[in-house]
Amino acid sequence: MSFGRAASRLLPILILLVLGLQVGTADAAPHNMLLGFGDIKYASPKEAVRRDALDKTVAVDGDIVRVNAGWGLIAPDEKTPSFDPRDPASPEYDWSRLDAAVQDASDRGLQILLLVQNAPTWAEGKNRPPDAFPGIWKPSPKALGDFATALARRYSGTFEGLPRVRYFECWGEANLKVRLAPLWGGKDGKKPIVVDRYRKMLNAFYKGIHSAVKSNVVVTAALSPYGAQPGLVNVRPLQFWRPLLCVKDNKQLSPVRHCKKVHFDVLAHNPIGHGPPGTKAVDHDDISVPDLHRLVDVLRASEKAHNVKPAVRHPVWATELWWESRPPDPYKGNPGLMKQAAWYTKANYMLWRQGASLSLLLQVIDLPYNGTPGRGDDNLQTGVYFEDGTPKPSATAMRFPFLVDSRKDGKVVVWGKSPASGTLAVTEKGKSKPVERFHVRADRIFLHKIRLGGKHKRQLRAEVGAEKSLYWTVR
């Protein structure tokens, strides 16, 4: 992957050209969507593991990778008088593991999103209870801001020959008890007090990241899609975002006046689903794949009321999406290999329609199956490659996503993202003549309407040069 190609993915979308009478004219250029992965292997201390995961990301035409930048792993265990937390050259810092990951990803032309979470012990609040994991108890906003400054300076593109990193995420799933605590408080123990702490953390992080390079991009913590009743384990995402964005819980999404402003550049969410991608969350304050628009509505209401800074239209990213495949995990709730590929494509399409401009799948390569069916952090097979490196159908779906969406007017919409520029042919299985042709650009979303005759089941796919998508069944 060349630098020019990687850079072109972030350029504004250009109007598609008409190439001839037999080539259709594509609809007005739609907004683009970056595709990528989050994978713990990207930050592996083992060079072979790290580079294999990155190489496979490039092979499926990934745009961006999320790399864990563990604050507590990089910072010293104790804060000594000589330690300057804002200085990336401070000898107490250990950047070796992250430097290697950033360099390897950059060498492959990949954009990088650094995820910061888990504070060192000295940056936590006092009296951490025994049931709270290390690194999550009342992290100091000031200390986080200092680390953000050092992090952004180190990867500014002007520090000791290290690559430039533009995207920085402040914490992960901050609505979960295992990620940030305490969550609840107040007189009745049902107030999400985590919101005020996270606002301070995010604002300090924003200031630190932008102090190094003004054009850096700060991404919010992507919340887990589901919560529980107030006062119990987890905060539902909209119960977190409404007070953070100063929006009332009513149909009008009225603004909260005299509210403390929050600063960020991109709002992120993890729309991990239970069941097929069209499965809506049961609770209105939870946000799965088809519910993302409700989170976007809250954000737009906050922007309209000038309750979020900066005063711009903020992009929305889906930063974790996954389904385990069967095989290797025989759990009956897991989709088969072709269905996993279709679900990833369908989910990305649904998220794109709701305004998402980025989607990250969890895992490029499966973790080893441990023989226990079902979900587990140490037993996930959500990748587009099996553990042995064999590609699944979802690898093709990631490299060349293609979908056909039926319409009521007798037409269908074909949607996808082409791995190459040229004339895209929509072909039908078993037939030689293309159904439609139109021009596409490499690594850009395309959206085109075509008319299909007949009511029988048909299988269509997209072809650009030697590149071929999977077939999509139209019923």
Beta strands, then each sheet from edge to edge (+ up, - down):
strand 1: 34-38
strand 2: 64-70
strand 3: 111-117
strand 4: 167-170
strand 5: 217-219
strand 6: 262-263
strand 7: 267-269
strand 8: 308-309
strand 9: 316-321
strand 10: 356-362
strand 11: 402-406
strand 12: 411-417
strand 13: 422-428
strand 14: 436-440
strand 15: 445-451
strand 16: 458-464
strand 17: 467-468
strand 18: 472-474
sheet 1: 5+ 4+ 3+ 2+ 1+ 10+ 9+ 7+
sheet 2: 6+ 8+
sheet 3: 11+ 12- 15+
sheet 4: 14+ 13- 16+ 17-
sheet 5: 14+ 13- 16+ 18-
end
